[in-house]
C-alpha cells in the first residue's frame, strides 16, 4: 500500500514501533543508512514485538541508492518536516507513495527539503512545540494517507 521511509533513524524503539505500524497497515518500511543503532538491536525487536520477524524492511546504503530505485516508479515522494507550511492534509496521497521522515535528532537534511520543496508536508502543531515523536508523526501521516484511500486499504485487509 504505502511506503514508510526513515532517513538516518537514531532511536531503536521508534524504528521498532514504526515497524509494528507498518505490519498493521501493510506498509513497506525502508531504512536509509546510517543508523544510530544496530538493526538487530533488542530494543528494535522489543518495540516491534513479534511483528519484527514478519516485517522484512528494505535497508538502503544511502539516499542515492534509494532514490535511484524509486525515481523509476510512478509514486510520489512526500517529505515530512517542521520547516515548511503545507499540511499533510493538503495533499492527495495514492497507494504506493513514499512517506519520508528524518532522524529524531535532526529531521531531514535541508538539501532534501530544498530539492523536493513542492513535496514537503508538515503536521500542524502549537507554536510552543518543536516536533513530535517520530513514531507518532509517522502514524499521523500514514493514517491520513490510508483515510484518503480507505476503500483500497479495506480490500487488502
C-alpha positions in Angstrom: 0.0 0.0 0.0 2.2 2.9 1.2 5.9 3.1 1.8 7.4 4.5 5.0 11.0 5.7 4.7 13.2 6.6 7.6 16.3 8.5 6.8 19.1 8.0 9.4 16.9 6.8 12.3 18.6 7.2 15.7 16.3 5.5 18.3 15.7 1.8 18.0 12.4 1.9 20.0 10.9 4.3 17.4 12.0 2.2 14.5 10.5 -0.9 16.2 7.2 0.9 16.8 7.1 2.1 13.2 7.8 -1.4 12.0 4.8 -2.6 14.0 2.7 0.2 12.5 3.8 -1.0 9.0 2.8 -4.6 9.6 -0.7 -3.5 10.8 -1.2 -1.2 7.8 0.6 -3.4 5.2 3.0 -0.5 4.6 6.6 -1.3 3.5 9.4 0.0 5.7 12.5 1.4 4.0 15.5 2.3 6.2 18.3 4.5 4.9 21.7 4.3 6.5 23.4 5.3 8.6 21.5 4.3 11.7 22.1 5.3 15.3 21.8 1.7 16.4 22.3 -1.9 15.2 19.2 -3.0 13.2 19.3 -6.3 15.2 19.3 -4.5 18.5 17.0 -5.9 21.1 15.2 -2.6 21.6 14.1 -2.6 18.0 12.7 -6.1 18.2 11.1 -5.4 21.6 9.2 -2.3 20.4 8.2 -4.2 17.2 7.0 -7.1 19.3 6.8 -10.4 17.4 5.9 -8.4 14.3 9.5 -7.6 13.6 10.1 -11.1 12.1 7.4 -10.5 9.5 8.5 -7.1 8.5 11.5 -7.6 6.2 12.4 -3.9 6.0 14.4 -2.8 2.9 17.7 -1.4 4.0 19.4 1.1 1.8 23.1 2.0 2.0 22.4 5.7 1.4 19.9 8.2 0.0 21.4 7.9 -3.5 20.8 4.2 -3.8 17.2 4.6 -2.5 16.4 7.5 -4.9 17.9 5.7 -7.9 15.5 2.9 -7.3 12.3 4.9 -6.5 12.8 7.5 -9.2 11.9 4.8 -11.7 8.4 4.4 -10.2 5.3 6.5 -10.7 5.0 7.1 -7.0 5.2 10.4 -5.3 7.7 11.1 -2.5 6.4 13.2 0.4 8.9 14.7 2.9 7.7 15.3 6.4 9.4 18.3 8.1 8.7 21.0 10.6 10.5 23.5 8.4 7.6 24.0 5.8 4.0 25.0 6.0 1.9 22.8 3.7 0.0 20.4 6.0 -0.2 16.7 5.5 -4.0 17.2 4.9 -3.4 19.4 1.8 -2.1 16.6 -0.5 -3.8 13.7 -2.2 -1.9 10.5 -1.4 -2.1 7.5 -3.6 -1.3 3.9 -2.8 2.5 3.2 -3.3 3.5 6.7 -2.4 6.6 7.2 -0.2 6.2 9.0 3.1 9.7 10.1 4.1 10.8 11.1 7.7 14.2 12.2 9.0 16.0 11.3 12.1 14.7 12.0 15.6 17.5 14.4 16.4 17.9 16.5 13.2 15.0 15.7 10.9 15.5 15.6 7.2 18.6 17.2 5.7 17.9 20.7 4.3 19.4 19.5 1.0 16.4 17.1 0.6 13.9 19.6 1.8 15.1 22.2 -0.7 15.5 19.7 -3.6 11.9 18.4 -3.1 10.3 21.7 -1.9 7.0 21.0 -3.7 6.7 17.6 -2.0 7.2 18.7 1.6 4.5 18.3 4.2 4.1 19.2 7.9 1.9 18.2 10.8 0.3 21.3 12.4 1.4 21.8 16.0 1.1 24.5 18.6 3.9 27.1 18.3 5.2 26.1 21.7 6.1 22.6 20.3 9.2 21.9 18.3 8.4 18.4 17.0 6.6 15.2 17.5 7.9 11.8 18.3 9.0 10.0 15.1 6.6 7.1 15.5 3.7 9.4 16.3 4.4 11.6 13.3 4.7 8.6 11.1 1.4 7.2 12.3 -0.4 10.6 11.8 0.7 10.9 8.2 0.3 7.3 7.3 -3.3 7.1 8.7 -4.2 10.2 6.8 -3.0 8.6 3.6 -5.0 5.5 4.4 -8.1 7.5 5.3 -7.9 9.1 1.8 -7.6 5.7 0.2 -9.7 3.6 2.6 -11.5 1.5 0.0 -8.1 0.3 -1.3 -7.0 -0.3 2.3 -10.1 -2.3 3.1 -9.7 -4.5 0.0 -6.2 -5.5 1.1 -7.2 -6.4 4.7 
